[in-house]
Amino acid sequence: MDKTQENELHRGLEQRHVTLMALGAAIGVGLFLGSATAIQLAGPGILLGYAFSGMIMFFIMRALGEMAIQNPVAGSFSKYARDFLGPLAGFITGWNYWFLWIVTGMAEITAVGIYMEYWFPDIPRWIWALAALVIMASVNFLAVKAYGELEFWFALIKIVTILAMIASGVGMIIWGFGNGGIPTGIQNLWVNGGFFPNGVQGVLLALQMVMFAYLGIEMIGVTAGEVKNPEKTLSRAIDSVFWRILIFYVGALFVIMSIFPWNEIGEKGSPFVLTFEQLGIPAAAGIINFVVLTAALSSCNSGIFSTGRMLFNLANHGEAPQKFSKLTKNGVPGYAIFASAGVLLVGVALNYVVPAKVFAWVTSIATFGAIWTWAIILLSQIRSRKNMSKKEVDKLKYKLPLFPYTSYLSLAFLAFVIVLMAFSPDTRIAIIIGPLWLVLLIGVYYAKGFHKKEQERQK
């Protein structure tokens, strides 16, 4: 094996892997654990929050797809930020995305601890969080195809469960399945204080949780360096993920809030458990708990995958220890994966020290990191278009529709969500920690002299 091959990630991921991985990362704790919080804040009006945010995510993904199909590389948006916005933007974006998935991984292993309490109430949460971390880190040392295969089945479990819940819920709404043959109808969407029981303000305050739920869709970009036939695979995955997520989030929550009054959801356990119990499935709670457990593990799995690839990309640019650019015999960045898993131990420690606060803290910090990443994707795409001639734009195989209006609308929406986060005591911590982290990264960039290396490279 020659030197270039030694330092190249294996293209072992197929279209079904990539599509399900992006869905798997996005359908996780945000839907199963976070949606109840969002419903309590906004009531049925949260459906509009998920639908509009889903449309914005589609524009961001199309912008990413436009660049990724032109130039499919590992750590994609960090590379695009470097190419179109400058080396500092690339450095910050790479490290920020690593940090964002580390924090998200902490949320996921926290959720694992919460779910395992259902079966083992006497065992401390942190033990399960540690076990989840060890297992998922081990999986990431497998060849990328084996990782993709496991992720495919993880995601499939969630998708089948959600579809079964939507189908049975529709049966309950229209034909009265599990309700003595009496159709429930959909009046619950407006009889308990109206469609917006807490006003538009409730929907706005819930947007942070909604955006956290969509975190992970941009995983498609991270897989770009390991995908067979990037043009066909990435374009299909991006176009299909939007509609599927709209069905899973908006469809599932529409059914749940039609069957149960919105103000009871979250107080009597998982809305998914309530629905299956209503149908007379005795083991409903155990089944759903298993499904949400796999959801959290799947998202944690994706997080370790992402952080490993970002460290690999940063090391190749000399902005992370050189060790992280080394691949194992299986073609995975072993040192980078090991380092990320090591930092995730902080999440285990937090579960030991402040178990009650961990979830709210880490989700809001992760959302801030995600919004930076999504904004960078949009800014990179705007700059890449400005650098093209009309002929080059016409030649693009995959375009963001209604450019530049969709780009600017999406950027304005992301800025709006950041402002909203300052109004809630639970999410305000992200407005403090997020910018401090960015300032720290800028300090490290200049202190380490990375700007001088870049100037020398350009001479």
C-alpha positions in Angstrom: 0.0 0.0 0.0 1.5 3.3 -1.0 1.6 6.4 1.2 -1.4 8.2 -0.4 -3.6 5.1 0.0 -2.4 4.7 3.6 -3.8 8.2 4.4 -7.1 7.9 2.6 -10.3 6.8 4.2 -12.0 3.8 2.6 -15.0 4.4 0.4 -17.1 1.7 2.0 -20.4 3.4 2.6 -23.3 2.7 0.2 -26.4 4.9 -0.4 -28.6 2.9 2.1 -25.9 3.4 4.8 -25.6 7.2 4.2 -29.4 7.8 4.1 -30.1 5.8 7.2 -27.1 7.2 9.0 -28.3 10.8 8.5 -31.8 9.8 9.7 -30.3 7.8 12.6 -28.3 10.8 13.8 -31.3 13.1 13.5 -34.0 10.8 14.9 -32.6 10.3 18.4 -32.9 11.9 21.7 -34.3 15.1 20.2 -37.5 13.3 19.2 -37.9 10.7 21.9 -36.7 12.8 24.9 -36.8 16.4 23.7 -40.2 16.5 21.9 -42.1 16.2 25.2 -40.3 19.4 26.5 -41.1 21.2 23.3 -44.8 20.2 23.4 -45.0 21.5 27.0 -43.7 24.9 25.9 -45.6 25.3 22.7 -48.6 22.9 22.7 -49.9 21.7 19.2 -48.4 24.8 17.6 -45.0 23.0 17.9 -46.0 21.3 14.6 -45.4 24.6 12.8 -42.1 24.9 14.5 -40.9 21.5 13.3 -42.3 22.0 9.8 -40.7 25.5 9.2 -37.4 24.5 10.8 -37.4 21.3 8.6 -37.7 23.6 5.5 -34.7 25.7 6.7 -32.7 22.5 7.3 -33.6 21.4 3.7 -32.1 24.6 2.3 -28.9 24.1 4.5 -28.6 20.5 3.3 -29.0 21.5 -0.4 -26.3 24.2 0.1 -24.0 21.5 1.6 -25.0 19.0 -1.2 -24.1 21.6 -3.9 -20.5 21.8 -2.5 -20.1 18.1 -1.5 -21.0 16.8 -4.9 -18.6 19.2 -6.5 -15.8 18.2 -4.0 -16.5 15.1 -1.9 -14.0 15.1 1.0 -13.8 13.9 4.6 -14.7 16.6 7.1 -16.5 18.4 4.2 -17.7 21.7 5.7 -14.5 22.3 7.6 -12.7 22.0 4.2 -15.2 24.2 2.4 -14.9 26.9 5.2 -11.1 26.8 4.7 -11.4 27.1 0.9 -14.1 29.8 0.7 -13.9 31.7 4.0 -10.2 31.3 4.9 -8.0 29.1 7.1 -9.2 30.5 10.4 -12.9 29.7 9.5 -11.8 26.2 8.6 -9.9 25.7 11.8 -12.8 27.0 14.0 -15.4 25.0 12.1 -13.5 21.7 12.3 -12.8 22.1 16.1 -16.3 23.4 16.7 -17.9 20.5 15.0 -15.8 18.1 17.0 -16.8 19.9 20.2 -20.5 19.9 19.1 -20.6 16.1 18.7 -18.6 15.6 21.9 -21.4 17.6 23.7 -24.1 15.7 21.8 -22.5 12.4 22.7 -22.7 13.5 26.3 -26.5 14.1 25.8 -26.8 10.7 24.2 -25.0 8.7 26.9 -27.0 10.7 29.5 -30.1 9.5 27.8 -28.8 5.9 27.9 -28.5 6.2 31.7 -32.1 7.6 31.9 -33.5 4.7 29.8 -31.6 2.0 31.6 -33.1 3.2 34.9 -36.4 1.8 33.7 -35.1 -1.8 34.0 -32.4 -1.2 36.7 -33.6 1.6 38.9 -31.0 0.9 41.6 -27.9 1.2 39.4 -26.4 4.7 39.1 -26.8 6.4 35.6 -23.1 7.0 35.2 -22.4 3.3 35.0 -24.7 2.9 32.0 -23.3 6.0 30.4 -19.7 4.5 30.7 -20.8 1.2 29.3 -22.5 2.9 26.3 -19.4 4.9 25.6 -17.1 1.8 25.7 -19.3 -0.2 23.4 -19.9 2.6 20.8 -16.2 3.5 20.7 -15.3 -0.2 20.1 -17.8 -0.3 17.2 -16.1 2.7 15.6 -12.8 0.7 15.3 -14.4 -1.6 12.8 -14.1 -1.1 9.1 -16.3 1.7 7.9 -18.7 -0.7 6.1 -19.3 -2.7 9.3 -20.0 0.6 11.1 -22.4 1.7 8.4 -24.1 -1.7 8.5 -24.7 -1.5 12.3 -25.9 2.1 12.0 -28.3 1.0 9.2 -29.9 -1.5 11.5 -30.0 0.8 14.5 -31.7 3.4 12.4 -34.1 0.9 10.9 -35.4 -0.1 14.4 -36.3 3.5 15.1 -37.9 4.1 11.7 -40.1 1.0 11.8 -41.3 1.8 15.3 -42.2 5.4 14.4 -44.0 4.2 11.3 -45.9 1.6 13.3 -46.9 4.2 15.9 -48.1 6.6 13.1 -50.1 3.8 11.4 -51.7 2.6 14.6 -52.3 6.2 15.7 -54.1 7.0 12.4 -56.2 3.8 13.0 -57.2 5.2 16.5 -58.0 8.6 15.1 -60.2 7.4 12.2 -61.5 4.0 13.2 -61.1 4.0 17.0 -58.5 1.1 17.2 -57.7 0.5 20.9 -60.4 3.0 21.9 -63.4 0.7 21.9 -64.1 1.5 18.3 -64.7 5.2 19.0 -62.5 7.3 16.8 -60.6 9.9 18.8 -60.6 12.4 15.9 -58.1 15.3 16.0 -59.9 17.8 18.2 -57.2 17.5 20.8 -55.2 19.8 18.6 -57.3 22.8 19.5 -59.7 22.0 22.4 -57.2 22.5 25.3 -56.5 26.2 25.0 -56.3 26.4 21.2 -53.6 25.5 18.7 -51.3 28.0 20.3 -52.2 27.6 24.1 -49.0 29.5 25.2 -49.2 31.9 22.3 -46.6 32.3 19.5 -44.1 33.0 22.3 -44.4 29.3 23.4 -43.5 28.1 19.9 -40.5 30.5 19.7 -39.1 29.4 23.0 -39.4 25.8 21.9 -37.4 26.4 18.7 -34.0 25.7 20.4 -35.3 22.1 21.2 -36.6 21.8 17.7 -33.3 22.7 16.2 -31.5 20.3 18.5 -33.7 17.6 17.2 -32.5 18.2 13.6 -28.8 18.2 14.7 -27.0 15.4 12.8 -28.6 15.8 9.4 -25.3 17.4 8.2 -23.7 14.1 8.9 -24.2 13.4 5.2 -21.4 15.9 4.5 -19.0 14.2 6.9 -19.5 10.9 5.1 -18.6 12.4 1.7 -15.0 11.1 1.8 -16.2 7.5 2.4 -19.1 7.2 0.0 -19.2 5.2 -3.2 -20.5 7.2 -6.1 -20.9 10.6 -4.2 -22.9 12.4 -6.9 -25.8 9.9 -7.0 -25.6 8.8 -3.3 -25.4 12.3 -1.7 -28.1 13.9 -3.9 -30.6 11.1 -3.3 -29.8 11.0 0.5 -30.3 14.8 0.9 -33.5 14.9 -1.1 -35.1 12.0 0.7 -34.0 12.8 4.2 -35.9 16.1 4.3 -39.3 14.4 3.5 -38.7 11.5 5.8 -37.8 13.6 8.7 -40.9 15.8 8.1 -43.0 12.6 8.2 -41.2 11.2 11.3 -41.3 14.5 13.4 -44.4 16.3 12.1 -46.3 13.0 11.4 -45.5 11.4 14.7 -46.2 14.4 16.8 -49.5 15.2 14.9 -50.7 11.7 15.7 -49.6 11.8 19.4 -51.2 15.3 20.0 -54.4 14.3 18.3 -54.9 11.2 20.5 -53.7 12.8 23.8 -54.3 16.3 25.2 -51.0 18.1 24.8 -50.8 19.1 28.5 -50.7 15.5 29.6 -47.8 14.5 27.3 -44.6 14.2 29.2 -46.4 13.9 32.6 -47.4 10.3 32.1 -44.2 9.0 30.5 -43.2 8.8 26.8 -45.9 9.7 24.3 -44.8 6.7 22.3 -45.4 4.4 25.2 -48.9 5.9 25.9 -49.9 5.3 22.3 -48.9 1.6 22.2 -50.4 1.0 25.7 -53.7 2.5 24.4 -53.7 -0.1 21.7 -53.5 -2.8 24.3 -49.9 -3.9 23.9 -48.9 -5.0 27.4 -45.1 -4.8 26.9 -45.4 -1.3 25.2 -43.2 0.5 27.8 -40.4 -2.1 27.6 -40.5 -2.2 23.8 -40.4 1.6 23.4 -37.7 1.9 26.0 -35.6 -0.6 24.0 -36.2 1.4 20.8 -35.3 4.8 22.4 -32.2 3.1 23.9 -31.1 2.0 20.4 -31.8 5.6 19.3 -29.5 7.1 21.8 -26.8 4.5 21.1 -27.1 5.1 17.4 -26.7 8.9 17.8 -23.8 8.4 20.1 -22.3 6.0 17.5 -22.7 8.7 14.8 -21.1 11.3 17.1 -17.9 9.2 17.6 -17.8 8.6 13.9 -18.1 12.4 13.2 -15.5 13.5 15.8 -13.0 11.0 14.6 -13.3 12.2 10.9 -13.0 15.9 12.0 -9.9 15.3 14.0 -8.5 13.3 11.0 -9.2 16.3 8.7 -7.7 18.8 11.2 -4.5 16.7 11.6 -4.1 16.5 7.8 -4.0 20.3 7.9 -1.5 20.4 10.7 -4.1 21.8 13.1 -4.4 18.8 15.4 -1.7 16.3 16.6 -0.2 14.4 13.7 -1.1 11.1 15.3 -4.8 11.7 14.5 -4.1 11.5 10.8 -3.0 7.9 11.1 -5.4 5.2 9.9 -5.7 1.6 11.2 -5.6 -1.5 9.0 -9.3 -1.2 8.6 -9.0 2.3 7.2 -10.5 4.2 10.1 -8.8 7.1 12.1 -8.1 5.0 15.2 -6.2 7.5 17.3 -8.7 10.2 16.5 -11.6 8.0 17.6 -9.8 7.0 20.8 -9.1 10.6 21.7 -12.8 11.6 21.2 -14.0 8.7 23.3 -11.6 9.8 26.0 -13.0 13.3 26.1 -16.5 11.9 26.3 -15.6 10.5 29.7 -16.4 14.1 30.9 -20.0 13.3 30.1 -19.8 10.2 32.4 -18.4 12.4 35.1 -21.2 15.0 34.7 -23.7 12.2 35.1 -22.1 11.4 38.3 -21.9 15.0 39.6 -25.0 16.8 38.3 -27.4 14.2 36.7 -30.5 16.4 36.8 -28.9 19.4 34.9 -26.9 17.5 32.3 -29.5 17.1 29.6 -30.7 20.8 29.4 -27.1 22.1 29.5 -25.6 19.9 26.9 -28.5 20.2 24.4 -28.4 24.0 24.4 -24.6 24.1 24.0 -24.8 21.5 21.2 -27.5 23.6 19.5 -25.2 26.7 19.5 -22.4 24.6 18.0 -24.8 23.2 15.3 -26.0 26.7 14.4 -22.4 27.9 13.8 -21.8 24.8 11.6 -25.0 25.4 9.6 -24.2 29.1 9.2 -20.7 28.3 8.0 -22.2 25.9 5.4 -24.5 28.6 4.1 -21.7 31.3 4.1 -19.3 28.9 2.3 -21.9 28.2 -0.4 -22.7 31.9 -0.9 -18.9 32.6 -1.3 -18.4 29.6 -3.6 -21.2 30.8 -5.9 -19.6 34.3 -6.0 -16.3 32.8 -7.1 -18.0 31.1 -10.1 -18.7 32.4 -13.5 -22.2 32.1 -15.0 -21.0 29.1 -17.1 -19.7 27.3 -14.0 -23.0 27.9 -12.1 -24.9 26.5 -15.1 -22.7 23.4 -15.0 -23.5 22.6 -11.3 -25.1 19.2 -11.1 -26.9 19.9 -7.8 -28.1 23.3 -6.8 -29.7 25.1 -3.9 -33.1 26.2 -5.2 -34.0 30.0 -5.2 -30.4 31.0 -4.4 -29.5 33.5 -2.9 -32.9 34.2 -1.1 -33.0 30.8 0.5 -29.4 31.2 1.8 -30.2 34.6 3.4 -33.5 33.4 4.8 -31.8 30.4 6.5 -29.0 32.6 7.9 -31.6 35.1 9.3 -33.5 32.2 10.9 -30.4 30.7 12.6 -29.5 34.2 14.0 -33.1 34.5 15.3 -32.8 31.1 17.2 -29.5 32.3 18.8 -31.3 35.5 20.1 -34.2 33.4 21.4 -31.8 31.2 23.4 -30.9 34.2 25.5 -34.4 34.4 26.9 -34.6 31.0 28.6 -32.7 30.3 31.8 -32.0 26.7 30.6 -30.5 27.7 27.3 -28.7 30.9 28.3 -25.7 28.9 29.4 -25.1 28.1 25.7 -24.9 31.9 24.8 -22.1 32.1 27.4 -20.1 28.9 26.7 -20.6 29.0 22.9 -18.9 32.3 22.2 -16.2 31.7 24.9 -15.3 28.4 23.1 -15.1 30.3 19.8 -12.8 33.0 21.4 -10.6 30.2 22.9 -10.3 28.6 19.4 -9.3 31.9 17.8 -6.7 32.4 20.7 -5.2 28.9 20.1 -5.1 29.5 16.3 -2.9 32.6 16.7 -0.9 31.4 19.8 0.1 28.2 17.9 1.1 30.3 14.9 -1.2 28.5 12.4 -1.8 31.8 10.6 2.0 32.0 9.9 2.1 28.5 8.6 -0.8 29.4 6.2 1.1 32.5 5.0 4.2 30.4 4.3 2.1 27.8 2.5 0.8 30.5 0.2 4.3 32.0 -0.7 
